[in-house]
């Protein structure tokens, strides 16, 4: 009979798997408390949170122009939820007055190198910022509550590991698409 050897170091597969578990477990408190009383679906709230962060909170992802416009591809890369219906969600939020879209070449400060002439950019409006403000406050409260006992240094390492994983996945996508490494 073979004896199982336990290691104190987590196996890399467990590390990646824990990301899925954490995402799954986060959905319940996000739906039940962060989005409580919010009349838009989770996927639309996520778009508003990302665009608010890009325009008003100094987030570097998704990358934005000086005027807060974000390329649709950059927004897509930053979303947690499946984005097959991204254009419909953006259109609905724009119709409600929470977002505005433009052609990339019409938005000041947007790098249009390599973009198709019809490429779109999007940014949150003041109405969108007001709409997402209570959700953002509850999101911060949830994060503070869940992470209150985690030392700042560990939070930074956690963020760095997640960013490293994202960067590696981007390289994998480039390689599989036949692109060169950046």
N, C-alpha and C positions, 0 to 999 in steps of 0.2 A: 504494500500500500504506500502510495506517495504522500509525502507530507507537504502541505501548503506552506510556502514561505511568505510571511507578511513583511512588507517594507513600510517604514515610517514615511517615506516619500510617496506622494500620490503618483499614480501612473498617468502619463500624458492623456490617455483616453479618458480617464476619470476627470481630469481638469476640463477637457472640452465638453464632456457630458454634463458637468456641473453647470455650464453656461446655459444649456437647454433647460435643466431643472430649475435654475433660478428664474429664467424667463417665464417658464410655465407658472411657477409659484407667485411671481410678481403680478400676473394678470388679475388675480382675484382682488387684492387690495387696490389695484389701480382702478378696476371697474367699480368696486363697492365703495371706495372712499374718495379717491382722487377725482373720479368722474361723476361723483354723486350730484344729481341735479343738473348735470350738463346735458344739453339737448342735442349734442352731436355724437356720432359714433367714435369709438376709440381711434380708428385710423385717421379721422379728420382732426381729432384733438392732437394726435402725434404730429401731424403736418404743421399745425399752428405752433406747437411747442418748439419744434425744430426751427421754424422760420423766425419765431420770436427770439430764440437764442442767437441765431445768426445776425439778426438786425439790431437787437437791443442789449444783449448780454455778453457780446464779445467772443462768442464761440467761434472756433476755427473750423469746425465741421457742423453743418455743411458750410463750405467756403462761400463767402458772399462778397459782393462789390461794396464799395464805400456807401452806397445808397441802400444796402440791405438786400439787393437782388441776388437770388441763388439760382444757379443753373439747375434745370429739372434733373439732370443726371446726378448732380451732387446731392440733391435732396433725396433722390431715390436711394443712393448709396448710404444715407444716414438713417433711413427708416428701419424700424424693427419689424414691422408687419409687412406681409406680402403686398407688393405694390402693383399688382396687375391692373388695378383700376385707378391708378394714380391720376391720370388725366381727368377722369370723371369726378374724382374727389376734389381736385383743384378747381374744376369748373363750378362745382356746387359751392365751394367756399368763396370763390370769386363772385358768383351770383348773389351770395348773401352779404357781400361787401367786406369779407374778412381777409381777402387776398387780392392782389393785383398781378396781372401777368403782362409781359411785353415780349416783343421779339428781342433776342439778346443784343442785336446790333443797335437797338433803340435805347438801351439802358446804359447810363453812364458808368464807367468803371468796370464793366464786364469784359473779361478777356474772351474775345470772339475767335481767336486763332483756332483753326481746325473745325469750327462749328458750321453746320448747315445754315443757310440763310433763314430758314424757318425755325431755328432753335429758339426755345422759349426760356424766359427767366421768370421767377415769381418772388414776391415778398409779402410780408404781412402788412396789413393796413392798421391805422390806429383803432378802428373798430375790432379788428381781429385781435389786437393786443388786449383790448378791454375784455373781449370774449374769453380769452384764454387765461387771464390774470387769476381768477379764483382756482382754476385747475393747477396752474403753476404753483400757487401758494400751498395747496394741499400736496402736490408732488414733492415740494421741498420739505414739508413736514414729515411725509412718509420716509423720505431719504434720511432725514436727520434722526428719526426714531429708529429706523433699522440699523443705521451705521453709527449710532452714538458711542458705542463701546469699542469701535475700531480705531486704533491710533492713526493719526494723519499719515505717518510713514507707510503704513500698510495700505491705506487707501490709495496713495500715490503709486505704490508697487502694483496694486490691483489694476489701476488705470493703465499703467505702462504695459502690463502683460496683455490686457485686452487690446490695446492699441497695436502691440506687436503682432498679435494673432490676426487682427484686421489687415495690417500691412502685408503679412505673409499670404493671406488669402487673396489680396489684390495682385500680388506677384504671381500666384498660381493662376488666376484668371487671365492675366496678361500672357503668361507662357502658353496656356491652353488655347488662347486666341491667336497665337503666332506672333505676339508682340514682343518687343525687346524689353529687358529690364530697365526700370527708370534710373 
